[in-house]
Amino acid sequence: MTAADPRPLRADARRNRDRLIEVAARAFAQDGPDVTLEAIAKEAGVGIGTLYRHFATREELVEAAYRGELAQPCDSAAQLLGSREPDAALRAWMDGFVRYMTTKRGMSDALRALIASGGDPFSHGRAMLTAAITELLHAGTAAGLIRSDADPTDVLFSLSGLSLAATTPEHHARMARLLDLLMDGLRHHAAVDTVDPG
C-alpha cells in the first residue's frame, strides 16, 4: 500500500511491510543511508519487487522506518498512564524517550538524505511526540502533580537537548540525575506561606 493506494493490505502483505520497516530501521541505524535496498529485502525474507510494491522509493522506506520507530515511545504514554501515577508515568516516559533518541542516532544520516531530497519526516514526528507529552502533562496537572504552566514544546526541546548531549558512557550515567532535575522543575509545588518573624 502506498500513499496513493489506501486499500487495506492482506495479512501476509501487512506482515511483509511490517518486517521491511523493522529491518530497514535497524539497517539504517547500523549502516547509515548507503545500505542497499536489496540487502534490506533479503534480510526481511522478501524479494526486491515486494519491497518496491510497498515503498516506491528509498525515501518512502526511510520515512516509514522513522515513523515506525517513533511510534513506540509515542504509544507508550497511554500505557504508562494506565499503570502508574501521572508524575511517575511522565518520568518513565522521559527515560524511554531519551533511550530511544540515543540508540537511534545512526538513522540521522538516512534522515538527512531524506531531507536533502525534499522530505520532511520531522513534522509528523513532532506532532506525535507533542501529543504524547501533552497527554502526560495534562494528566499530571489534573492530578495536581504537575505545574499547570508546563509547556509540551519546552519539555520536548529539553529532552531532545539532553539526548544530544548524552554521547559518552559518563554522560549516560548522569542522565537519570538530569531527568530528575527536569522532572522536579515540572512538579507542582504548593506555595509555602512565609511568616514575618518581626
N, C-alpha and C positions, 0 to 999 in steps of 0.2 A: 504494500500500500504506500502510495506517495501522497504528497500534499494535494495533488490534482486528482487523486483517486481515493475518496474517503470510504470506499466499501470496506466492511469488516473483513478481517483475514480469517481463513480457515485455521483450525487449531494447529495443524502442522506448520503452516506458513507463519503463524504467530510465534511458534517455538523457534523456528529458524531465524526470524527477525530479532527476537529477544537474545538468542545466542550470538548473533552477529554483533549486536550492540555491546553485549558483555565482553566478548573477545576484543572488539575494537577499542573499548575503553581501556582495557589492560594493555593492549599493544601500543596505543598512542602514548599512554603514561610511561611505559617502559622504554619504548624505542623512538618516540617522537613522531613527527609528521611524515617521515620518509618510509615508514613501514608500508609494504605493498598491500594492496587490496587482495591480491591473490593469496598472500600469506594469511591474512585475516580470514578469508573464506575457507582456506584449508584447515586452519585451527578450529574453525567453527563447525567443520564437518559438512560443508556445503560447497557447491560449485560456484565459480565466479559469476555465472549467469544468475544464480539465485541472489547473490549479493546485489547485482545491478537491478534486479527486479524490485528490490526493496529500497535501494539507495542509488539514484541515477548518477550521483557524483560523489567524489571523496568528501566534499564539503557537507553534503547531506549526512553522511555517515559520522563525520566528526561532531556535527551538531547533535545528532541523535545520541551519540555516546555521552556527550557532555550532559545533555538533559537527563539521560537515564541515570547517570551517576549522581546528579544533583537531586534527583527525586528522593533519594534515601534520606538525607538529612532533613529535607523539607517535609516529607511524610511522617517523620518521627515525632514532630511536635504534638500532634493529636494523640499519638500512642503514649508519649510521656505524660501528657496531662491526664490521661486515663488511669495512670498508675501511681502518680505522685502529687504532692502539693505543688501548686503553681511555681513557687520560687525554686523548689528542688528540680522541677521539670525544666525550667529555664536554664539552670546551672548545668544539668546533664546535657541539654541540647547544645550549649556552648562547647562543652567538651567534644561532642560528636562533630560539630561544625569545624572546629579547629583541626581535629584529627583528619576530617575529610579534606580540608584545604591543604594540609601539609603533606598528605600522601598522594594528592592528585596534581602536584606541581608539574610532573612530567608531561601532562596534557597541554600545558601552556603553549608550547611550541606549535602544536597542532591547531590550537585555538587562534594563535597569532596568524597562522597561514590562512585560516578561515576568514578572519577579519580583513586580511590583505586582499582577499578575493571579493570583498563587499558584504560579507555576512556580519550579523550582529547577534552572536549567541548569548550575550550577557543581558540583553533587555528582558528576555523571558526569564532568565535565571534570577535576576534582581527581583522581579515581581514575585517569583516563587518564594525566595528567601525572605523578602519583606512580609509576605503573607504569613509565613511560619512564625517569624519573630513577633509580628503584631498579635497573632493568636496567643502566644505565650505571655506577652506583656499585658494584654487585656485581661487574661485570666488572673495574673498576679495582682493587677490593680483592683480588680473586682473583689479579690480576697483580702485586700488591704495589706498586701505583702510587697508590692512594687509601686514605686512612686508614679503618680499619675502623669507627670510631665516627661516620662521616659519616651524618647523618640525612636521608633524602629530603625530608621535610616542611620541615626547616630550609633546605635548598637551594632548594626551591620558593618559600618565603617570601622568601628573599634575592633570587632572580631577579625575582620579582614586584615587590619594592620598588625594585630598580634600574630596572625597566621603567617604573614610575610616575614615577620621578624624571627620566627622560630626556624632558624636554618641550621642549628647545631644541636647536638645532644644536650649541651649545657642550657641552651635556650628552651628546649623541650622540658627540661627539669623545672624551669621557672614558670612554665605556662600555667600550671594549676594555681600558683600564687597570684599571678597576674589576672587570671579569670576570677579568682575570689575577690580581688580588689575591684574589678569592674562590677561584679555582682553586688558588692557592698554599696557601690555608688548608685545602683539601681533600686536598692531596697527602700521601702517606705519607713522612715524613722519618725516616730511621733515626736512632736515638739516637746522639749523639756522646759518646764516652767522655771524661770530663774527667780530667786528670792533676793531682794535687795537687803544686804546684811546691815545697812545703816537704818 
